[in-house]
Each structure stands twice: as C-alpha cells, then as structure tokens.
Amino acid sequence: MKEFKTIIDANGRAISGLMRSDHVDARVISAGGAAESHTVPTDAQYVVFSGNGDFYVNFDAVAVVPSTDVTDGTASLLKPTVRAIEGASYISLISPASGATVVTMEFYR
C-alpha cells in the first residue's frame, strides 16, 4: 500500500493532489438496505471516498441514515472525502438513495 504524501513542486511548495493508490476497493450499496461492513486493509491509515450518490459512513460502528437530529456526537458522516482511519477495523456504509450507490475507497498508509 502506498503512503499518503503531500506533493511538493519544484519550488518546494506543497500542492494539492494525491499519489495514485495501489489499493482501491468498491462497494455496491443497495438502496434503502441495511448497512454494509467493509474491512479496513492491514496497514491502512487513510481512506479517500468517492461515490455516485449519497452515502453515510461510520467507523467501527454501524452507519445509520439519520431520521431525526443526532446531537450526541454519534452521527454517521455524509459523503466524507479524506479521513485518517488508523486503528479502525471496519467501515460501515449505508445509502438512502433510490437505486444502488457505488462507493470507491482508496487506501493509503
């Protein structure tokens, strides 16, 4: 698995962008179905999410589509981008969309 690095330009400045990951997983999440669990690969410390629709994520807890206010700090994340996941053993995903949602996850160490 590749490292998560900042790219440095010729002038020594950090620029936006990621190295290509060599570990990319995809999940097809059924609409309105139960949350699905995805095992975090060994040595993974970061994940980059992308999806073709809305999806919610939780780490080491079951993801839930909120139907009321969640004010105790336990809400699932809507379409997160880059997250540090060191110590997480699984990622839970769920979709409220009508039709299947495809979520890709690029892992880095």
N, C-alpha and C positions, 0 to 999 in steps of 0.2 A: 504494500500500500504506500502511495506517495505521501510526502509531507505536505502540510498546509503551509504555504510560504507566501510572503509578500514579494511581489515582483519589483525589482529595483531597475530604474532606467540608467542610461549611460551617464547621467549627471548625479547618480547616487540618490535619487528621489524615489520614494515608494509610489507606485502607480496601481490603479485598480485592475484587478484581474486575478485569475486563478490558474494554476498549472492544471493540465488535463489529469483527471483522476484515472487510476487504473483499477478502481473497484466501484462499479456503478450497478445498483440494484433497482428493479422496478416492481411496483405492486399495483395490481388492478383491484380497486376497491369497489365493491358492489354498492349501488345506490341504496340508501336507507337501511343497509345491513348492519351487522354487528361490527365492532371494531376488530381490526386485524393486527396481529403482533408480528413484528419483524425483528429478528435477532441482530444485534449490533455486531459487526465483524470484529474479530480479535484485533487488537491494537488500534482500532478506530478512535480518534479523538475529536473529529469534526465531521459534520454532515452538511451537505448543501441539498436542499429540497427544491423540486420543481414539479408542477402538476398541470394538467389540462382542465382543472376545475377546482372548486373549493374542497379543502380537506382540513381536518383538525388532527393535531399531533399531541401526544403526551409521552413522557419518558419514564419508564419503569412504573407506569400507572395506566389504566385503561382510558383511552381517548373517548370523549363524550361530546356530542353536539349540544351546546347549551340551549335550553329551552326557557330558562329564567336567568336572572342575574346570578353571577358567581363572584362573591366578594371575599372569599376566604383564601385566595391565592392558589386554588387548585384547578382553575380553568384550563382547558386544552387550548393549544395555540392554533390560530387560523393561518394557514399557508405560511409557515415560517420560512426563512431563507437559510442563512448560515447559522449553525448552532454548534457550540462546544458540547461534546457528549461523553467526555472522559468519565468513566465509572458507570455509565448507563449500560444495562444488559439487553434491553429491548426498547423498541419504538412502537408505540401503538398508534394506528391510523384509522380514521373513520371519515366518511363522506356523506354530506347531506344532499348532494346533487341528485338530479334525476338522470339516470344512466351511469355507467361506470366511470370512475375517475382513475386516471393513470398517474401515479406519483413516482418520480425517479429520485434516487438518493445517491449522491456522490460522496464517498467516504475518503477521509484523509487522516493521516497520523501526524 
